[in-house]
């Protein structure tokens, strides 16, 4: 399975080096990386201007966004749901295995 290296740097300066496995039907790792960067940058901008945003606000919003995106795909819903869950599981596992530099910060 092909992997996409990604370096995420938080507002507090933590760095995560991640090797995300790509889905076999990924057409462009470059597009995946650009979309990921755009989503994370947009989140950072919004979090900076919204009052008292918690991780308990961010994660549900991301889950809902994934559900909406999955829902607009023209394919059997059970298949799309299964694929979305699988993609999330793979990404979470990659994050678990990421190299983390710097102290943990934030509130869960």
Secondary structure as a PSIPRED ss2 file (coil, helix, strand):
# PSIPRED VFORMAT (PSIPRED V4.0)

   1 X C   1.000  0.000  0.000
   2 X C   1.000  0.000  0.000
   3 X E   0.000  0.000  1.000
   4 X E   0.000  0.000  1.000
   5 X E   0.000  0.000  1.000
   6 X E   0.000  0.000  1.000
   7 X E   0.000  0.000  1.000
   8 X E   0.000  0.000  1.000
   9 X E   0.000  0.000  1.000
  10 X C   1.000  0.000  0.000
  11 X C   1.000  0.000  0.000
  12 X C   1.000  0.000  0.000
  13 X C   1.000  0.000  0.000
  14 X C   1.000  0.000  0.000
  15 X E   0.000  0.000  1.000
  16 X E   0.000  0.000  1.000
  17 X E   0.000  0.000  1.000
  18 X E   0.000  0.000  1.000
  19 X E   0.000  0.000  1.000
  20 X E   0.000  0.000  1.000
  21 X E   0.000  0.000  1.000
  22 X C   1.000  0.000  0.000
  23 X C   1.000  0.000  0.000
  24 X C   1.000  0.000  0.000
  25 X C   1.000  0.000  0.000
  26 X C   1.000  0.000  0.000
  27 X C   1.000  0.000  0.000
  28 X C   1.000  0.000  0.000
  29 X H   0.000  1.000  0.000
  30 X H   0.000  1.000  0.000
  31 X H   0.000  1.000  0.000
  32 X H   0.000  1.000  0.000
  33 X H   0.000  1.000  0.000
  34 X H   0.000  1.000  0.000
  35 X H   0.000  1.000  0.000
  36 X H   0.000  1.000  0.000
  37 X H   0.000  1.000  0.000
  38 X H   0.000  1.000  0.000
  39 X H   0.000  1.000  0.000
  40 X H   0.000  1.000  0.000
  41 X H   0.000  1.000  0.000
  42 X H   0.000  1.000  0.000
  43 X H   0.000  1.000  0.000
  44 X H   0.000  1.000  0.000
  45 X H   0.000  1.000  0.000
  46 X H   0.000  1.000  0.000
  47 X H   0.000  1.000  0.000
  48 X H   0.000  1.000  0.000
  49 X H   0.000  1.000  0.000
  50 X C   1.000  0.000  0.000
  51 X C   1.000  0.000  0.000
  52 X C   1.000  0.000  0.000
  53 X C   1.000  0.000  0.000
  54 X C   1.000  0.000  0.000
  55 X H   0.000  1.000  0.000
  56 X H   0.000  1.000  0.000
  57 X H   0.000  1.000  0.000
  58 X H   0.000  1.000  0.000
  59 X H   0.000  1.000  0.000
  60 X H   0.000  1.000  0.000
  61 X H   0.000  1.000  0.000
  62 X H   0.000  1.000  0.000
  63 X H   0.000  1.000  0.000
  64 X H   0.000  1.000  0.000
  65 X H   0.000  1.000  0.000
  66 X H   0.000  1.000  0.000
  67 X H   0.000  1.000  0.000
  68 X H   0.000  1.000  0.000
  69 X H   0.000  1.000  0.000
  70 X H   0.000  1.000  0.000
  71 X H   0.000  1.000  0.000
  72 X C   1.000  0.000  0.000
  73 X C   1.000  0.000  0.000
  74 X C   1.000  0.000  0.000
  75 X C   1.000  0.000  0.000
  76 X C   1.000  0.000  0.000
  77 X H   0.000  1.000  0.000
  78 X H   0.000  1.000  0.000
  79 X H   0.000  1.000  0.000
  80 X H   0.000  1.000  0.000
  81 X H   0.000  1.000  0.000
  82 X H   0.000  1.000  0.000
  83 X H   0.000  1.000  0.000
  84 X H   0.000  1.000  0.000
  85 X H   0.000  1.000  0.000
  86 X H   0.000  1.000  0.000
  87 X H   0.000  1.000  0.000
  88 X H   0.000  1.000  0.000
  89 X H   0.000  1.000  0.000
  90 X H   0.000  1.000  0.000
  91 X H   0.000  1.000  0.000
  92 X H   0.000  1.000  0.000
  93 X H   0.000  1.000  0.000
  94 X H   0.000  1.000  0.000
  95 X H   0.000  1.000  0.000
  96 X H   0.000  1.000  0.000
  97 X C   1.000  0.000  0.000
  98 X C   1.000  0.000  0.000
  99 X E   0.000  0.000  1.000
 100 X E   0.000  0.000  1.000
 101 X E   0.000  0.000  1.000
 102 X C   1.000  0.000  0.000
 103 X C   1.000  0.000  0.000
 104 X C   1.000  0.000  0.000
 105 X C   1.000  0.000  0.000
 106 X C   1.000  0.000  0.000
 107 X C   1.000  0.000  0.000
 108 X C   1.000  0.000  0.000
